[in-house]
Amino acid sequence: MSHRLEDVIALFDGLFLPRYRTRLMRGGDEPLYLPADDASPWHRVIFARGFYASALHEVSHWCIAGARRRELEDYGYWYQPDGRDACQQRQFEAVEVAPQALERLFSHACCLPFNVSVDNLGEVTVDREGFQMRVEARAERYLREGLPRRAAAFQQALAAFYRQDLNLEAAVLTGRRRLVEARSRSCEVID
């Protein structure tokens, strides 16, 4: 099975560009979210270095962010690069559980393996297995209680394209139907 970046970009843009004025874009070394501004009429979810997993991860952050956060660069969150101390690592992991749980579900929908990322090459000992267990538990909770509306639509589009072999247009329509159906029972975070 081929996992082309053009396909995941087409699925995302097909689902979310019309309603949310948001595009998924290949970027450089670091991922970034940029709201629409004078230079661009659309919001941009920019994933790192053309990595498929980075695209899924950055989409998961976008699917969780509420309307107010989507107006802020990088959703208004801090990012501490490699070299975090133990306290900073705990904070990082606390905010990464939900997005990585969605990334796990997105990876499964498109038949890809998923690996948690503790994203710290510093001196601190990281409990990767404990973090993985928290991510898995959160993914199971999403499956029981429901995904945020945009995440459910994206997961549906991915599964339609990769698991059901629908073409891009049909997969996008499947996701759009899910987006509309979920509107009345939305779990979307509002902040």
C-alpha positions, -999 to 999 in steps of 0.1 A, spaced: 0 0 0 13 34 -10 12 63 15 17 94 -6 18 128 11 -3 142 -17 -31 118 -8 -33 128 29 -30 164 19 -59 160 -6 -80 143 21 -74 170 47 -79 199 23 -110 183 7 -125 179 41 -115 211 58 -105 238 33 -141 247 23 -156 250 59 -126 258 81 -103 276 55 -75 253 66 -48 236 46 -23 209 54 11 218 41 46 202 39 72 222 58 108 223 69 125 210 101 98 220 126 60 217 124 40 248 129 4 260 128 -3 294 113 -37 311 113 -48 331 83 -32 365 80 -24 391 54 0 368 36 -24 338 34 -62 336 32 -62 302 49 -50 287 81 -20 264 77 -12 231 94 25 227 85 41 193 91 78 186 94 101 175 66 76 157 45 70 129 71 37 111 68 36 105 106 43 142 112 13 151 90 -10 128 110 4 142 143 -1 178 133 -36 171 121 -44 156 155 -34 188 172 -56 208 149 -85 184 155 -83 191 192 -78 228 191 -110 249 197 -120 279 176 -101 304 198 -69 284 198 -71 281 160 -67 319 157 -33 317 175 1 307 161 8 272 173 -25 273 190 -9 296 217 10 267 232 46 266 243 71 242 229 103 233 247 127 214 224 150 185 233 167 188 266 136 193 288 141 187 325 119 161 343 91 187 351 90 200 316 89 165 303 59 157 325 42 188 312 50 179 276 36 144 280 4 157 297 -4 178 267 7 152 242 -15 122 254 -46 133 235 -30 143 202 -9 111 201 -40 90 209 -57 106 178 -25 101 158 -26 64 168 -62 61 156 -54 80 123 -24 56 118 -46 26 123 -72 40 98 -46 42 71 -29 9 79 3 23 93 22 14 125 22 40 153 50 48 177 46 72 205 71 101 206 85 113 239 104 139 219 133 144 243 169 135 237 181 153 268 196 139 300 163 130 317 152 94 319 119 91 301 93 65 309 84 57 273 64 26 282 43 45 308 36 73 283 26 47 257 2 31 281 -14 65 287 -17 72 250 -33 38 244 -57 43 273 -67 77 258 -72 62 223 -95 35 239 -114 62 256 -119 81 223 -132 49 208 -157 44 237 -168 80 241 -163 93 205 -137 114 188 -139 152 184 -160 160 153 -132 170 130 -111 140 141 -139 116 135 -144 130 100 -107 127 92 -105 92 106 -135 82 85 -119 97 53 -86 79 60 -103 46 66 -125 50 34 -94 57 13 -69 32 28 -91 4 41 -121 5 18 -101 15 -13 -124 44 -22 -110 71 -44 -100 105 -30 -132 122 -39 -154 94 -25 -133 93 7 -136 130 12 -174 128 7 -175 100 34 -156 123 58 -178 152 50 -209 132 57 -194 122 91 -186 159 98 -223 168 92 -237 138 111 -214 146 141 -224 183 142 -254 176 165 -235 153 189 -201 170 187 -174 163 213 -153 191 199 -133 210 225 -143 246 228 -119 270 245 
